[in-house]
């Protein structure tokens, strides 16, 4: 959001802040959410680079297409374990995962 957009909203009585402020997240909770979102985006990116469908990835993971879709969307019901196993199944190395997290 640009400063001009923020100024316009505030001029009309809106309060502009971050998602963390709105949700009342601690810095640790915000970092955890960010980590999950980065891993979820990486699963989609790696799957697309491998030119696999969600169904094909689900078969590799012995899971379902809907579970893969939820993983890629960052759904909170998907465990970090599944996100990381998905990345390994797609050929990501530990170094790749560390880089994703560090980005």
C-alpha positions as CSV (number, residue, x, y, z in Angstrom):
1,X,0.0,0.0,0.0
2,X,1.4,3.4,-0.9
3,X,1.6,6.3,1.4
4,X,-1.1,8.1,-0.6
5,X,-3.5,5.2,-0.3
6,X,-2.9,4.9,3.4
7,X,-3.4,8.6,3.8
8,X,-6.7,8.5,1.9
9,X,-8.0,5.7,4.0
10,X,-7.0,7.3,7.3
11,X,-8.6,10.6,6.1
12,X,-11.9,8.7,5.8
13,X,-11.6,7.3,9.3
14,X,-10.0,3.9,8.6
15,X,-7.3,2.6,10.8
16,X,-4.4,1.1,8.8
17,X,-2.2,-1.6,10.3
18,X,-0.7,-5.0,9.8
19,X,-2.4,-8.4,9.9
20,X,-0.4,-9.1,13.1
21,X,-1.8,-6.0,14.8
22,X,-5.4,-6.8,13.6
23,X,-5.2,-10.4,14.8
24,X,-3.2,-9.6,18.0
25,X,-0.4,-12.0,17.1
26,X,2.8,-12.1,19.1
27,X,6.1,-11.9,17.1
28,X,6.5,-15.6,17.5
29,X,3.0,-16.4,16.2
30,X,3.5,-14.0,13.2
31,X,6.9,-15.7,12.4
32,X,5.2,-19.1,12.6
33,X,2.4,-18.0,10.2
34,X,5.0,-16.5,7.8
35,X,7.0,-19.8,7.9
36,X,3.9,-21.9,7.0
37,X,3.0,-19.5,4.1
38,X,6.6,-19.7,2.7
39,X,6.6,-23.5,2.8
40,X,3.1,-23.7,1.3
41,X,4.2,-21.4,-1.6
42,X,7.3,-23.5,-2.1
43,X,5.3,-26.7,-2.4
44,X,3.3,-25.1,-5.2
45,X,6.4,-23.7,-6.9
46,X,8.3,-27.0,-6.8
47,X,5.3,-29.0,-8.0
48,X,4.8,-26.6,-10.9
49,X,8.5,-26.7,-11.8
50,X,8.3,-30.5,-11.9
51,X,5.1,-30.2,-14.0
52,X,3.1,-32.4,-11.7
53,X,-0.6,-32.0,-11.0
54,X,-1.9,-31.9,-7.5
55,X,-3.2,-35.5,-8.0
56,X,0.2,-36.7,-9.0
57,X,1.8,-35.1,-5.9
58,X,-0.9,-36.6,-3.8
59,X,-0.1,-40.1,-5.2
60,X,3.6,-39.6,-4.3
61,X,2.6,-38.6,-0.8
62,X,0.0,-41.3,-0.4
63,X,-2.5,-38.5,0.3
64,X,-5.4,-36.8,-1.5
65,X,-5.6,-34.0,-4.0
66,X,-7.7,-32.0,-1.6
67,X,-5.0,-32.3,1.0
68,X,-2.3,-31.1,-1.5
69,X,-4.6,-28.1,-2.4
70,X,-4.9,-27.3,1.3
71,X,-1.2,-27.5,1.7
72,X,-0.5,-25.2,-1.2
73,X,-3.1,-22.7,0.2
74,X,-1.4,-22.6,3.6
75,X,-4.4,-24.1,5.4
76,X,-3.8,-24.3,9.1
77,X,-5.1,-28.0,9.2
78,X,-2.0,-29.1,7.2
79,X,0.9,-30.0,9.4
80,X,4.4,-28.7,8.9
81,X,5.4,-32.3,8.6
82,X,3.3,-32.7,5.4
83,X,4.6,-29.5,4.0
84,X,8.2,-30.6,4.5
85,X,7.6,-34.2,3.3
86,X,6.0,-32.7,0.2
87,X,9.0,-30.6,-0.5
88,X,11.3,-33.6,-0.1
89,X,9.1,-35.7,-2.3
90,X,9.4,-33.0,-5.0
91,X,13.2,-33.2,-4.8
92,X,13.9,-30.2,-2.5
93,X,17.1,-30.5,-0.5
94,X,17.5,-29.4,3.1
95,X,19.5,-26.5,1.7
96,X,16.6,-25.6,-0.6
97,X,14.2,-25.6,2.3
98,X,16.6,-23.5,4.4
99,X,16.8,-20.9,1.6
100,X,13.0,-20.8,1.3
101,X,12.7,-20.1,5.0
102,X,15.4,-17.5,4.9
103,X,13.9,-15.6,1.9
